[in-house]
C-alpha cells in the first residue's frame, strides 16, 4: 500500500482495498469524466488498477440496484456511484433525485459496505461541468470510509 493514501484515522488500510465504480450512461458527457478522474485518483493513491472494477447502468435510478448487487457479492470494500440528473421542465427530476438519494442512503444505513454518492443534481449542463472535480473527491471519500469501517471493525 502506497503511503500517499490519506490517513485521517492514523491507521493503515488492512490489505489492498477493492472498489467498484458504477457510472450511468445517461449524461455520459458528465459521468464519464467523473468516473475517469475517480479511477485515476484511486490509482494515484496507491490502489492497484486490478482492484478497481468499473460498471455502467442506464440511468441514476438504476444506481441503487447496481450498488446493492455489488455489495451482495462481498468482493468490494466500497462502491462509488456516478450519475448526473439535469433539471427539466417536468417533475421527473425531483422523482429521480429522490429515488437515487433515498436508495443510496438506505444502502449506507443497512449495509457494511460504504456507498459513495457521486450523483450531480443540477439545473443545467454548465453546473454539471463546473462540478467535474467531484470524481477525485469521491475517490478520497471512499478510501477514508474504508479506513473508518476498518477502524470500527477493529474496536
For each residue, the residues with C-beta under 8 A, 3 or more apart:
1: 5 12 13 15 16 46
2: 5 45 46
3: 46
4: 44 45 46
5: 1 2 13 45 46 47 143
6: 45 140 143 144
7: 10 11 12 147
8: 144 147
9: 147 148 151
10: 7
11: 7 147 150 151 154
12: 1 7
13: 1 5 16 17 143 146 147 150
14: 150
15: 1
16: 1 13 47 48 51
17: 13 47 51 77 78 143 146
18: 51 52 53 75 76 77
19: 42 47 51 52 53 76 77 78 79 80 142
20: 52 53 54 55 67 70 75 76 78 79 80
21: 35 38 39 52 53 54 55 79 80 82
22: 54 55 56 57 63 66 67 70 79 80 81 82
23: 28 31 32 34 35 54 55 56 57 81 82 83
24: 27 28 31 56 57 58 59 60 62 63 82 83 84
25: 28 31 56 57 58 59
26: 31 58 59 60 83 84
27: 24 30 31 83 84 85 86 128
28: 23 24 25 31 32
29: 32 33 125
30: 27 33 34 84 120 125 128 129 132
31: 23 24 25 26 27 28 34 35 82 83 84
32: 23 28 29 35 36
33: 29 30 36 37 132 135
34: 23 30 31 37 38 82 84 118 120 132 134 135 138
35: 21 23 31 32 38 39 54 82 135
36: 32 33 39 40 135
37: 33 34 40 41 132 133 135 136 139
38: 21 34 35 41 42 80 82 118 135 136 138 139
39: 21 35 36 42 43 49 52 54 139
40: 36 37 43 44 136
41: 37 38 44 45 135 136 139 140
42: 19 38 39 45 47 52 139 142 143
43: 39 40 46 47 49 52
44: 4 40 41
45: 2 4 5 6 41 42 139 140 143
46: 1 2 3 4 5 43
47: 5 16 17 19 42 43 51 52 143
48: 16 51 52
49: 39 43 52
50:
51: 16 17 18 19 47 48
52: 18 19 20 21 39 42 43 47 48 49
53: 18 19 20 21 75 76
54: 20 21 22 23 35 39
55: 20 21 22 23 66 70
56: 22 23 24 25
57: 22 23 24 25 62 63 65 66
58: 24 25 26 62
59: 24 25 26 62 83 96
60: 24 26 63 83 84 85 96 97 99 100 119
61: 64 96 99 100 103
62: 24 57 58 59 65 66
63: 22 24 57 60 66 67 81 83 100 103 104 119
64: 61 67 68 99 100 103 104 106 107
65: 57 62 68 69
66: 22 55 57 62 63 69 70 81
67: 20 22 63 64 70 71 79 81 103 104 107 115
68: 64 65 71 72 107 111
69: 65 66 72 73
70: 20 22 55 66 67 73 75 76 79
71: 67 68 74 76 79 107 111 113 115
72: 68 69
73: 69 70 76
74: 71
75: 18 20 53 70
76: 18 19 20 53 70 71 73 79 113
77: 17 18 19 113 146 149
78: 17 19 20 113 114 115 116 142 143 145 146
79: 19 20 21 22 67 70 71 76 113 114 115 116
80: 19 20 21 22 38 115 116 118 138 139 142
81: 22 23 63 66 67 104 115 116 117 118 119
82: 21 22 23 24 31 34 35 38 118 119 135 138
83: 23 24 26 27 31 59 60 63 100 118 119 120
84: 24 26 27 30 31 34 60 119 120 122 128
85: 27 60 93 96 97 100 119 120 121 122
86: 27 93 122 123 124 125 128
87: 93 121 122 123 124
88: 92 93
89:
90: 93
91: 94 95
92: 88 95 96
93: 85 86 87 88 90 96 97 121
94: 91 97 98
95: 91 92 98 99
96: 59 60 61 85 92 93 99 100
97: 60 85 93 94 100 101 119 121
98: 94 95 101 102
99: 60 61 64 95 96 102 103
100: 60 61 63 64 83 85 96 97 103 104 119
101: 97 98 104 105 117 119
102: 98 99 105 106
103: 61 63 64 67 99 100 106 107
104: 63 64 67 81 100 101 107 108 115 117 119
105: 101 102 108 109
106: 64 102 103 109 110
107: 64 67 68 71 103 104 110 111 115
108: 104 105 111 114 115
109: 105 106
110: 106 107
111: 68 71 107 108 115
112: 149
113: 71 76 77 78 79 149
114: 78 79 108 142 145 146 148 149
115: 67 71 78 79 80 81 104 107 108 111
116: 78 79 80 81 138 141 142 145
117: 81 101 104 138
118: 34 38 80 81 82 83 134 135 138
119: 60 63 81 82 83 84 85 97 100 101 104
120: 30 34 83 84 85 127 128 131 134
121: 85 87 93 97
122: 84 85 86 87 125 127 128 131
123: 86 87 127
124: 86 87 127 128
125: 29 30 86 122 128 129
126: 129 130
127: 120 122 123 124 130 131
128: 27 30 84 86 120 122 124 125 131 132
129: 30 125 126 132
130: 126 127
131: 120 122 127 128 134
132: 30 33 34 37 128 129 135
133: 37 136 137
134: 34 118 120 131 137 138
135: 33 34 35 36 37 38 41 82 118 132 138 139
136: 37 38 40 41 133 139 140
137: 133 134 140 141
138: 34 38 80 82 116 117 118 134 135 141 142
139: 37 38 39 41 42 45 80 135 136 142 143
140: 6 41 45 136 137 143 144
141: 116 137 138 144 145
142: 19 42 78 80 114 116 138 139 145 146
143: 5 6 13 17 42 45 47 78 139 140 146 147
144: 6 8 140 141 147 148
145: 78 114 116 141 142 148 149
146: 13 17 77 78 114 142 143 149 150
147: 7 8 9 11 13 143 144 150 151
148: 9 114 144 145 151 152
149: 77 112 113 114 145 146 152 153
150: 11 13 14 146 147 153 154
151: 9 11 147 148 154 155
152: 148 149 155
153: 149 150
154: 11 150 151
155: 151 152
